[in-house]
Amino acid sequence: MKSFAIFLLSIQIIASHGFSPASCNNQRVQSKLFAEGGAPQYDKFDATMKEAEVLSKGSVMLHIETDSTIDYEPGHVLALEIEGKVVNEKSAKDTAANGGWIRGPYTVSRSTENTLDILLKVVGEKSKIFADADAGTALKFGGKFKVPIVEGIQKETTKRVVLISTGVGVGPCVGAVEEALKDESFPPIELCASYRDSNEIIYKELLNELQSQNTGRFSWKSVISSDSGRLSANEKNLNAIAAPEGLDLNDTHYHLIGNGQMVGEFKAGLDKAGVPEDKVTTEMYFNHKATMDDAVVDRIADFVKSTKKAAVVS
């Protein structure tokens, strides 16, 4: 169990980086909970798989039901469990110690009092077991870690929110957008979702509908790296997150979620540009130890510092 405990601890520390002091207090509590040498402790809820819905190539939304009354929000991280057998040595040891239940940390995309939606990328044997589960398959879940996306945004001092995601990081962003749009006082939101290929785009129709129904409050764009390079590849791509003229560096809140290299480079670039620390929240899904490209960090910083300039002409 030790490996799983350390894994969850590392996710919490990374995911909490950039939050307010109140959130940091929450992080310290989590650090004690996942102290090295002890198993992760959390109350477990019984649940069932309603449907494992394929949304795009390799991306599956798990629709989960429970008879328990729960309280989760988009961006919360929990431990999700399913019975099964894995070959990976570390996972196999934890599964055996957990009574034959495979478990891993996943981020909530949506939730009601009795349901959870969790979007995952099928990239290994563990995620494939969840993705291939039939309706009615028994599940367990528990724990509630990380500050939800909307809660981490100080709306009273923010004039614009920019969500930047890669891959399935868009799942919690969509859920957060849906929640934020229920609040008429929430600042305008922009979503920039990056994918490797166009066949990986998730929720295109839903996002277009939300955009058309909420003009001036929500807009979104996708960046396809196989066509035009990563979002940070050049100034033309970065124009997707260009700020309207008249906004200062402390007027925009950025939430970065997905690939560790993207999150790390943008976090460093925003910091170098002078964006306040409490205006940047993050969550890394993988690639945590990726080496940052200094040229990319500088490009992001230079672009963000020039936020008052007119948008680059395509």
C-alpha positions as a LaTeX table, in Angstrom:
\begin{tabular}{lrrr}
\hline
Residue & $x$ (\AA) & $y$ (\AA) & $z$ (\AA) \\
\hline
Met1 & 0.00 & 0.00 & 0.00 \\
Lys2 & 2.95 & 2.28 & 0.53 \\
Ser3 & 3.40 & 2.94 & $-3.21$ \\
Phe4 & $-0.25$ & 3.93 & $-3.62$ \\
Ala5 & $-0.07$ & 6.22 & $-0.61$ \\
Ile6 & 3.00 & 8.01 & $-1.94$ \\
Phe7 & 1.40 & 8.23 & $-5.41$ \\
Leu8 & $-1.72$ & 9.88 & $-4.02$ \\
Leu9 & 0.37 & 12.21 & $-1.88$ \\
Ser10 & 2.38 & 13.37 & $-4.88$ \\
Ile11 & $-0.81$ & 14.08 & $-6.82$ \\
Gln12 & $-2.19$ & 16.18 & $-4.00$ \\
Ile13 & 0.96 & 18.26 & $-3.62$ \\
Ile14 & 1.16 & 18.88 & $-7.36$ \\
Ala15 & $-2.56$ & 19.57 & $-7.75$ \\
Ser16 & $-2.64$ & 22.00 & $-4.83$ \\
His17 & 0.28 & 24.11 & $-6.05$ \\
Gly18 & $-0.76$ & 27.66 & $-6.69$ \\
Phe19 & $-3.80$ & 27.74 & $-4.42$ \\
Ser20 & $-4.56$ & 30.25 & $-1.70$ \\
Pro21 & $-3.27$ & 29.93 & 1.89 \\
Ala22 & $-6.56$ & 28.29 & 2.91 \\
Ser23 & $-5.94$ & 25.63 & 0.30 \\
Cys24 & $-2.40$ & 25.14 & 1.54 \\
Asn25 & $-3.79$ & 24.35 & 5.00 \\
Asn26 & $-5.89$ & 21.68 & 3.32 \\
Gln27 & $-2.75$ & 20.35 & 1.65 \\
Arg28 & $-0.97$ & 19.99 & 5.00 \\
Val29 & $-3.89$ & 17.94 & 6.34 \\
Gln30 & $-3.65$ & 15.69 & 3.27 \\
Ser31 & 0.10 & 15.32 & 3.77 \\
Lys32 & $-0.50$ & 13.97 & 7.27 \\
Leu33 & $-3.20$ & 11.65 & 5.98 \\
Phe34 & $-0.87$ & 10.20 & 3.37 \\
Ala35 & 2.22 & 10.09 & 5.56 \\
Glu36 & 4.91 & 7.82 & 4.20 \\
Gly37 & 4.70 & 4.36 & 5.69 \\
Gly38 & 0.92 & 4.34 & 6.14 \\
Ala39 & $-1.93$ & 3.30 & 3.86 \\
Pro40 & $-4.30$ & 5.98 & 2.54 \\
Gln41 & $-7.28$ & 6.33 & 4.86 \\
Tyr42 & $-10.72$ & 7.23 & 3.51 \\
Asp43 & $-14.31$ & 6.18 & 4.02 \\
Lys44 & $-15.49$ & 3.98 & 1.15 \\
Phe45 & $-18.84$ & 4.24 & $-0.62$ \\
Asp46 & $-20.37$ & 1.37 & $-2.58$ \\
Ala47 & $-21.33$ & 2.21 & $-6.14$ \\
Thr48 & $-22.12$ & 0.69 & $-9.53$ \\
Met49 & $-21.11$ & 1.50 & $-13.07$ \\
Lys50 & $-24.08$ & 2.91 & $-14.95$ \\
Glu51 & $-22.16$ & 3.27 & $-18.22$ \\
Ala52 & $-18.63$ & 3.59 & $-19.53$ \\
Glu53 & $-19.31$ & 6.03 & $-22.38$ \\
Val54 & $-16.75$ & 6.46 & $-25.16$ \\
Leu55 & $-16.59$ & 10.21 & $-25.90$ \\
Ser56 & $-13.69$ & 10.22 & $-28.37$ \\
Lys57 & $-10.70$ & 8.13 & $-29.36$ \\
Gly58 & $-9.29$ & 6.66 & $-26.14$ \\
Ser59 & $-11.39$ & 8.85 & $-23.83$ \\
Val60 & $-14.12$ & 7.26 & $-21.70$ \\
Met61 & $-16.55$ & 8.91 & $-19.29$ \\
Leu62 & $-17.43$ & 6.68 & $-16.36$ \\
His63 & $-21.00$ & 7.32 & $-15.22$ \\
Ile64 & $-21.23$ & 6.05 & $-11.64$ \\
Glu65 & $-24.24$ & 5.67 & $-9.33$ \\
Thr66 & $-24.43$ & 5.23 & $-5.57$ \\
Asp67 & $-27.21$ & 4.90 & $-3.00$ \\
Ser68 & $-25.18$ & 7.05 & $-0.60$ \\
Thr69 & $-25.58$ & 10.82 & $-0.44$ \\
Ile70 & $-22.33$ & 12.41 & $-1.61$ \\
Asp71 & $-20.94$ & 15.91 & $-2.05$ \\
Tyr72 & $-18.31$ & 16.29 & $-4.78$ \\
Glu73 & $-17.56$ & 19.08 & $-7.24$ \\
Pro74 & $-15.65$ & 19.24 & $-10.55$ \\
Gly75 & $-11.95$ & 19.14 & $-9.75$ \\
His76 & $-12.17$ & 17.08 & $-6.57$ \\
Val77 & $-9.85$ & 14.06 & $-6.61$ \\
Leu78 & $-10.99$ & 10.72 & $-5.19$ \\
Ala79 & $-9.83$ & 7.11 & $-5.02$ \\
Leu80 & $-11.86$ & 4.85 & $-7.33$ \\
Glu81 & $-11.84$ & 1.06 & $-6.92$ \\
Ile82 & $-12.88$ & $-1.93$ & $-9.01$ \\
Glu83 & $-12.30$ & $-5.66$ & $-8.56$ \\
Gly84 & $-9.81$ & $-7.13$ & $-10.98$ \\
Lys85 & $-6.31$ & $-8.35$ & $-11.68$ \\
Val86 & $-3.39$ & $-6.27$ & $-12.93$ \\
Val87 & 0.01 & $-7.36$ & $-14.19$ \\
Asn88 & 1.96 & $-4.25$ & $-13.19$ \\
Glu89 & 3.99 & $-5.23$ & $-10.12$ \\
Lys90 & 3.32 & $-2.12$ & $-8.03$ \\
Ser91 & $-0.40$ & $-2.10$ & $-8.81$ \\
Ala92 & $-0.64$ & $-5.83$ & $-8.23$ \\
Lys93 & 0.83 & $-5.50$ & $-4.74$ \\
Asp94 & $-1.58$ & $-2.74$ & $-3.78$ \\
Thr95 & $-4.52$ & $-4.63$ & $-5.28$ \\
Ala96 & $-3.65$ & $-7.76$ & $-3.32$ \\
Ala97 & $-3.34$ & $-5.74$ & $-0.10$ \\
Asn98 & $-6.69$ & $-4.08$ & $-0.87$ \\
Gly99 & $-8.66$ & $-7.33$ & $-1.01$ \\
Gly100 & $-8.44$ & $-7.71$ & $-4.79$ \\
Trp101 & $-9.72$ & $-4.21$ & $-5.55$ \\
Ile102 & $-7.74$ & $-2.15$ & $-8.07$ \\
Arg103 & $-7.64$ & 1.52 & $-7.14$ \\
Gly104 & $-6.33$ & 4.79 & $-8.43$ \\
Pro105 & $-6.82$ & 8.55 & $-8.04$ \\
Tyr106 & $-9.21$ & 10.20 & $-10.51$ \\
Thr107 & $-10.63$ & 13.68 & $-10.93$ \\
Val108 & $-14.38$ & 14.34 & $-10.76$ \\
Ser109 & $-15.91$ & 15.88 & $-13.89$ \\
Arg110 & $-19.49$ & 16.14 & $-12.58$ \\
Ser111 & $-21.44$ & 15.04 & $-9.55$ \\
Thr112 & $-24.91$ & 15.05 & $-8.02$ \\
Glu113 & $-26.04$ & 13.72 & $-4.63$ \\
Asn114 & $-26.01$ & 10.16 & $-6.01$ \\
Thr115 & $-23.88$ & 10.19 & $-9.17$ \\
Leu116 & $-20.33$ & 10.79 & $-10.34$ \\
Asp117 & $-18.87$ & 11.36 & $-13.80$ \\
Ile118 & $-15.15$ & 10.64 & $-14.19$ \\
Leu119 & $-13.35$ & 11.09 & $-17.51$ \\
Leu120 & $-10.29$ & 8.95 & $-18.09$ \\
Lys121 & $-7.82$ & 8.24 & $-20.86$ \\
Val122 & $-7.32$ & 4.58 & $-21.67$ \\
Val123 & $-3.53$ & 4.36 & $-21.51$ \\
Gly124 & $-2.78$ & 1.25 & $-19.45$ \\
Glu125 & $-4.21$ & $-1.93$ & $-17.99$ \\
Lys126 & $-5.81$ & $-0.23$ & $-14.97$ \\
Ser127 & $-7.68$ & 2.38 & $-17.01$ \\
Lys128 & $-8.70$ & $-0.30$ & $-19.52$ \\
Ile129 & $-10.30$ & $-2.39$ & $-16.76$ \\
Phe130 & $-12.41$ & 0.61 & $-15.72$ \\
Ala131 & $-13.24$ & 1.50 & $-19.33$ \\
Asp132 & $-14.29$ & $-2.07$ & $-20.22$ \\
Ala133 & $-16.53$ & $-2.50$ & $-17.16$ \\
Asp134 & $-20.13$ & $-3.47$ & $-17.94$ \\
Ala135 & $-23.15$ & $-1.65$ & $-16.61$ \\
Gly136 & $-23.88$ & $-2.89$ & $-13.09$ \\
Thr137 & $-20.23$ & $-3.61$ & $-12.23$ \\
Ala138 & $-19.54$ & $-3.05$ & $-8.54$ \\
Leu139 & $-17.28$ & $-0.11$ & $-7.66$ \\
Lys140 & $-16.08$ & 1.63 & $-4.53$ \\
Phe141 & $-14.83$ & 5.17 & $-4.08$ \\
Gly142 & $-13.78$ & 7.49 & $-1.30$ \\
Gly143 & $-11.65$ & 10.39 & $-0.20$ \\
Lys144 & $-12.05$ & 14.00 & $-1.23$ \\
Phe145 & $-8.87$ & 15.82 & $-2.12$ \\
Lys146 & $-7.86$ & 19.04 & $-3.85$ \\
Val147 & $-9.83$ & 22.29 & $-4.06$ \\
Pro148 & $-12.58$ & 22.18 & $-6.74$ \\
Ile149 & $-11.90$ & 24.34 & $-9.80$ \\
Val150 & $-14.65$ & 26.91 & $-9.20$ \\
Glu151 & $-13.87$ & 27.19 & $-5.49$ \\
Gly152 & $-10.23$ & 27.96 & $-6.27$ \\
Ile153 & $-11.19$ & 31.07 & $-8.26$ \\
Gln154 & $-11.62$ & 34.35 & $-6.38$ \\
Lys155 & $-14.47$ & 35.68 & $-8.48$ \\
Glu156 & $-14.73$ & 38.99 & $-6.60$ \\
Thr157 & $-11.24$ & 40.03 & $-7.75$ \\
Thr158 & $-11.28$ & 38.32 & $-11.16$ \\
Lys159 & $-12.55$ & 39.75 & $-14.44$ \\
Arg160 & $-11.72$ & 36.80 & $-16.68$ \\
Val161 & $-11.14$ & 33.06 & $-16.23$ \\
Val162 & $-9.03$ & 31.02 & $-18.65$ \\
Leu163 & $-9.10$ & 27.22 & $-18.45$ \\
Ile164 & $-6.25$ & 25.52 & $-20.34$ \\
Ser165 & $-6.44$ & 21.73 & $-20.68$ \\
Thr166 & $-4.82$ & 18.88 & $-22.53$ \\
Gly167 & $-6.63$ & 15.63 & $-23.33$ \\
Val168 & $-9.09$ & 14.41 & $-20.71$ \\
Gly169 & $-8.26$ & 17.42 & $-18.52$ \\
Val170 & $-11.17$ & 19.00 & $-20.37$ \\
Gly171 & $-13.61$ & 16.81 & $-18.38$ \\
Pro172 & $-13.40$ & 18.66 & $-15.05$ \\
Cys173 & $-13.23$ & 21.94 & $-16.98$ \\
Val174 & $-16.58$ & 21.26 & $-18.66$ \\
Gly175 & $-18.13$ & 20.37 & $-15.32$ \\
Ala176 & $-16.70$ & 23.54 & $-13.76$ \\
Val177 & $-18.04$ & 25.65 & $-16.63$ \\
Glu178 & $-21.52$ & 24.18 & $-16.15$ \\
Glu179 & $-21.38$ & 24.97 & $-12.44$ \\
Ala180 & $-20.01$ & 28.49 & $-12.93$ \\
Leu181 & $-22.68$ & 29.40 & $-15.50$ \\
Lys182 & $-25.33$ & 28.83 & $-12.82$ \\
Asp183 & $-23.88$ & 31.86 & $-11.01$ \\
Glu184 & $-24.75$ & 35.12 & $-12.78$ \\
Ser185 & $-21.99$ & 36.93 & $-10.87$ \\
Phe186 & $-19.22$ & 34.62 & $-12.09$ \\
Pro187 & $-16.71$ & 36.27 & $-14.47$ \\
Pro188 & $-16.58$ & 35.33 & $-18.17$ \\
Ile189 & $-14.88$ & 32.00 & $-18.85$ \\
Glu190 & $-12.70$ & 30.95 & $-21.78$ \\
Leu191 & $-11.72$ & 27.32 & $-22.37$ \\
Cys192 & $-8.73$ & 26.38 & $-24.52$ \\
Ala193 & $-8.65$ & 22.60 & $-24.97$ \\
Ser194 & $-5.59$ & 21.01 & $-26.57$ \\
Tyr195 & $-5.52$ & 17.64 & $-28.29$ \\
Arg196 & $-3.01$ & 15.67 & $-30.34$ \\
Asp197 & $-5.50$ & 14.85 & $-33.13$ \\
Ser198 & $-8.92$ & 16.16 & $-34.14$ \\
Asn199 & $-10.55$ & 12.77 & $-33.48$ \\
Glu200 & $-9.69$ & 13.20 & $-29.79$ \\
Ile201 & $-11.86$ & 16.31 & $-29.30$ \\
Ile202 & $-14.31$ & 15.81 & $-26.43$ \\
Tyr203 & $-17.77$ & 17.36 & $-26.01$ \\
Lys204 & $-17.55$ & 19.53 & $-29.13$ \\
Glu205 & $-21.33$ & 19.71 & $-29.59$ \\
Leu206 & $-21.98$ & 20.39 & $-25.90$ \\
Leu207 & $-19.35$ & 23.13 & $-25.74$ \\
Asn208 & $-20.72$ & 24.76 & $-28.89$ \\
Glu209 & $-24.19$ & 24.72 & $-27.33$ \\
Leu210 & $-22.95$ & 26.24 & $-24.07$ \\
Gln211 & $-21.14$ & 28.93 & $-26.04$ \\
Ser212 & $-24.18$ & 29.82 & $-28.15$ \\
Gln213 & $-26.46$ & 29.92 & $-25.09$ \\
Asn214 & $-24.05$ & 32.03 & $-23.01$ \\
Thr215 & $-22.70$ & 34.71 & $-25.33$ \\
Gly216 & $-20.29$ & 36.98 & $-23.48$ \\
Arg217 & $-20.06$ & 34.55 & $-20.54$ \\
Phe218 & $-18.43$ & 31.49 & $-22.10$ \\
Ser219 & $-16.34$ & 30.75 & $-25.17$ \\
Trp220 & $-14.05$ & 27.93 & $-26.16$ \\
Lys221 & $-11.40$ & 26.96 & $-28.70$ \\
Ser222 & $-9.49$ & 23.79 & $-29.50$ \\
Val223 & $-5.82$ & 23.50 & $-30.45$ \\
Ile224 & $-4.74$ & 20.42 & $-32.47$ \\
Ser225 & $-1.02$ & 19.89 & $-31.94$ \\
Ser226 & $-0.62$ & 17.57 & $-34.95$ \\
Asp227 & $-1.83$ & 20.42 & $-37.18$ \\
Ser228 & $-0.41$ & 23.59 & $-35.65$ \\
Gly229 & 1.85 & 22.50 & $-32.81$ \\
Arg230 & 1.28 & 22.89 & $-29.10$ \\
Leu231 & $-0.56$ & 25.91 & $-27.71$ \\
Ser232 & 2.80 & 27.33 & $-26.62$ \\
Ala233 & 4.52 & 26.63 & $-29.96$ \\
Asn234 & 4.19 & 30.15 & $-31.33$ \\
Glu235 & 2.50 & 33.50 & $-30.85$ \\
Lys236 & $-0.24$ & 32.68 & $-33.34$ \\
Asn237 & $-1.32$ & 29.67 & $-31.26$ \\
Leu238 & $-1.05$ & 31.63 & $-28.02$ \\
Asn239 & $-3.47$ & 34.14 & $-29.50$ \\
Ala240 & $-6.15$ & 31.61 & $-28.48$ \\
Ile241 & $-5.73$ & 32.90 & $-24.91$ \\
Ala242 & $-5.05$ & 36.56 & $-25.73$ \\
Ala243 & $-6.57$ & 38.90 & $-23.16$ \\
Pro244 & $-8.91$ & 41.74 & $-24.18$ \\
Glu245 & $-7.31$ & 45.17 & $-24.04$ \\
Gly246 & $-7.60$ & 46.97 & $-20.74$ \\
Leu247 & $-7.04$ & 44.04 & $-18.41$ \\
Asp248 & $-4.14$ & 43.96 & $-15.96$ \\
Leu249 & $-2.07$ & 40.88 & $-15.12$ \\
Asn250 & $-4.03$ & 40.33 & $-11.90$ \\
Asp251 & $-7.43$ & 40.42 & $-13.62$ \\
Thr252 & $-7.27$ & 36.92 & $-15.14$ \\
His253 & $-7.36$ & 33.60 & $-13.29$ \\
Tyr254 & $-5.70$ & 30.69 & $-15.10$ \\
His255 & $-6.48$ & 27.04 & $-14.38$ \\
Leu256 & $-4.02$ & 24.59 & $-15.97$ \\
Ile257 & $-4.89$ & 20.91 & $-16.12$ \\
Gly258 & $-3.42$ & 17.92 & $-17.95$ \\
Asn259 & 0.04 & 17.06 & $-19.28$ \\
Gly260 & 2.76 & 17.89 & $-16.76$ \\
Gln261 & 4.96 & 19.61 & $-19.32$ \\
Met262 & 2.16 & 21.97 & $-20.39$ \\
Val263 & 1.20 & 22.71 & $-16.80$ \\
Gly264 & 4.79 & 23.26 & $-15.70$ \\
Glu265 & 5.76 & 25.51 & $-18.60$ \\
Phe266 & 2.63 & 27.64 & $-18.39$ \\
Lys267 & 2.90 & 27.91 & $-14.61$ \\
Ala268 & 6.51 & 29.08 & $-14.94$ \\
Gly269 & 5.66 & 31.43 & $-17.81$ \\
Leu270 & 2.74 & 33.03 & $-15.99$ \\
Asp271 & 4.89 & 33.47 & $-12.89$ \\
Lys272 & 7.68 & 35.06 & $-14.94$ \\
Ala273 & 5.16 & 37.39 & $-16.57$ \\
Gly274 & 4.10 & 38.63 & $-13.13$ \\
Val275 & 0.72 & 36.92 & $-12.80$ \\
Pro276 & $-0.04$ & 36.68 & $-9.04$ \\
Glu277 & 0.39 & 33.21 & $-7.56$ \\
Asp278 & $-3.21$ & 33.08 & $-6.32$ \\
Lys279 & $-4.41$ & 33.65 & $-9.90$ \\
Val280 & $-3.00$ & 30.33 & $-11.11$ \\
Thr281 & $-4.30$ & 26.89 & $-10.10$ \\
Thr282 & $-3.00$ & 23.62 & $-11.50$ \\
Glu283 & $-3.43$ & 19.90 & $-11.78$ \\
Met284 & $-0.95$ & 17.54 & $-13.45$ \\
Tyr285 & $-2.24$ & 14.21 & $-14.75$ \\
Phe286 & 1.07 & 12.67 & $-15.86$ \\
Asn287 & 4.56 & 13.54 & $-17.10$ \\
His288 & 5.28 & 15.20 & $-13.75$ \\
Lys289 & 9.05 & 15.15 & $-14.20$ \\
Ala290 & 9.10 & 16.58 & $-17.73$ \\
Thr291 & 11.94 & 18.98 & $-18.44$ \\
Met292 & 10.66 & 22.49 & $-19.11$ \\
Asp293 & 11.79 & 24.30 & $-22.25$ \\
Asp294 & 13.14 & 27.71 & $-21.20$ \\
Ala295 & 12.35 & 29.16 & $-24.63$ \\
Val296 & 8.72 & 28.09 & $-24.24$ \\
Val297 & 8.52 & 29.58 & $-20.75$ \\
Asp298 & 9.92 & 32.86 & $-22.07$ \\
Arg299 & 7.51 & 32.84 & $-25.02$ \\
Ile300 & 4.52 & 32.40 & $-22.70$ \\
Ala301 & 5.79 & 35.10 & $-20.34$ \\
Asp302 & 6.41 & 37.59 & $-23.13$ \\
Phe303 & 3.00 & 36.96 & $-24.65$ \\
Val304 & 1.11 & 37.30 & $-21.38$ \\
Lys305 & 2.99 & 40.50 & $-20.45$ \\
Ser306 & 1.83 & 42.00 & $-23.74$ \\
Thr307 & $-1.78$ & 41.26 & $-22.77$ \\
Lys308 & $-3.01$ & 44.74 & $-23.67$ \\
Lys309 & $-1.93$ & 44.50 & $-27.30$ \\
Ala310 & $-4.40$ & 43.74 & $-30.04$ \\
Ala311 & $-4.94$ & 40.13 & $-30.99$ \\
Val312 & $-2.52$ & 38.70 & $-33.56$ \\
Val313 & $-4.02$ & 38.63 & $-37.03$ \\
Ser314 & $-4.37$ & 35.04 & $-38.29$ \\
\hline
\end{tabular}
